[in-house]
Each structure stands twice: as structure tokens, then as C-alpha cells.
Amino acid sequence: MKPPRPARRNPARRIALTGLGLLLVLIAPLVGVIPGPGGIPVFAAGLALMLRNSDRAKRVFVRAKRRWPRLGYYADIGLRRGSARRRRALAKAPATTPPTNCPPLT
């Protein structure tokens, strides 16, 4: 059994990982001109690092998802976010039916 992770990582490590994520996001267009799909995975890795380590990046991401829900949907799929899977499962679930002992509506 694994030992429990601390609630918060070391602040210096979080800042370093956030900076690395920002660097990856910024160099993604440069890598994108190279033949092949290089820029997309680099951008996704940078975005994932920033979202995991920066509270401000999370707030900006949530605000953008609310403004452009379709793009947020694709970002959730790409980042394999658990919250996206739960929302899709709830959307697919059948609507609740009234209890059987209720009189019918007329």
C-alpha cells in the first residue's frame, strides 16, 4: 500500500513545474512547424503541468471553459479529467422516475 501523499507539494517544486508547463505551452507553436503532430502533445503536456500546479491557471481554465464550453469539453477529454467523465456519465443517465405509489397525473 502506498503512503498518503501530502496535501500540498513543496512550493518551489510547484513553481518550477508551473514554469516548465508555461515554457512548453510557449514553445508548442515552434515545435508545431516541424512535420508531424509535435506541437499538440507539447501543448497538452504544458497545459497539464500548469493546471496541476497553479491555482491561478485552474481559475483561468475554468473561466474559459464556462465561456467556450465546447472547447472545454475537448480539453477535458485531452487531459483525461475525472470530472469530465462524471459529467458525461450523469448526462447519459436516465432521468429519475417518480415512485410507483404516487397517483398518476391527469
C-alpha positions in Angstrom: 0.0 0.0 0.0 1.3 3.4 -0.9 1.8 6.1 1.8 -0.6 9.0 1.5 0.6 12.0 -0.5 0.9 15.3 1.3 -1.9 17.7 0.6 0.4 20.3 -1.0 3.7 19.9 -2.7 6.8 21.9 -2.0 6.2 25.5 -3.2 9.5 25.7 -5.0 8.7 22.5 -6.9 5.2 23.7 -7.8 6.6 27.0 -9.2 9.3 25.1 -11.1 6.7 22.7 -12.6 4.4 25.6 -13.5 7.2 27.4 -15.2 8.1 24.3 -17.1 4.5 24.0 -18.2 4.4 27.6 -19.3 7.6 27.1 -21.3 6.1 24.0 -23.0 3.0 26.0 -23.9 5.1 28.8 -25.3 7.4 26.5 -27.4 4.4 24.4 -28.8 3.9 26.7 -31.8 7.6 26.5 -32.6 7.6 22.7 -32.4 4.3 22.6 -34.4 6.1 23.8 -37.6 8.2 20.6 -37.6 6.4 17.9 -39.7 4.3 15.6 -37.6 1.9 16.3 -34.6 4.7 17.6 -32.4 3.1 20.8 -31.2 -0.2 19.3 -29.9 1.3 16.9 -27.3 3.8 19.5 -26.2 1.0 22.0 -25.6 -1.1 19.4 -23.8 1.8 18.4 -21.6 2.4 22.1 -20.7 -1.2 22.7 -20.0 -1.5 19.7 -17.8 1.6 20.8 -15.8 0.2 24.3 -15.3 -3.2 23.0 -14.3 -1.9 20.6 -11.7 0.5 23.1 -10.1 -1.1 26.5 -10.3 -4.3 27.6 -8.7 -4.5 30.7 -10.9 -4.1 28.6 -14.1 -7.0 26.5 -12.8 -9.3 29.6 -12.3 -8.4 30.9 -15.8 -9.1 27.5 -17.3 -12.5 27.2 -15.6 -13.5 30.7 -16.7 -12.5 29.8 -20.3 -14.5 26.6 -20.1 -17.6 28.4 -19.0 -17.2 30.9 -21.8 -16.5 28.3 -24.5 -18.0 25.0 -23.3 -17.3 23.1 -26.5 -13.6 23.8 -26.3 -13.6 22.9 -22.6 -15.2 19.6 -23.5 -12.3 18.7 -25.8 -9.7 20.0 -23.3 -11.2 17.7 -20.6 -11.0 14.7 -22.9 -7.4 15.5 -23.8 -6.4 16.0 -20.2 -8.4 12.8 -19.1 -10.1 14.8 -16.3 -12.2 12.7 -14.0 -14.7 15.5 -13.6 -15.4 15.3 -17.3 -16.1 11.6 -17.1 -18.5 12.1 -14.2 -20.4 14.8 -16.1 -20.8 12.7 -19.2 -22.0 9.7 -17.1 -24.6 11.9 -15.4 -25.7 13.3 -18.7 -26.2 9.8 -20.1 -28.0 8.5 -17.0 -31.8 8.1 -17.5 -34.0 10.7 -15.8 -35.4 9.6 -12.4 -38.9 8.3 -12.5 -41.5 9.1 -9.8 -42.1 6.4 -7.2 -44.7 3.8 -8.1 -47.0 4.6 -5.2 -47.8 8.1 -6.5 -51.1 8.7 -8.2 -50.9 9.3 -11.9 -51.0 12.9 -13.1 -54.2 13.7 -15.0 
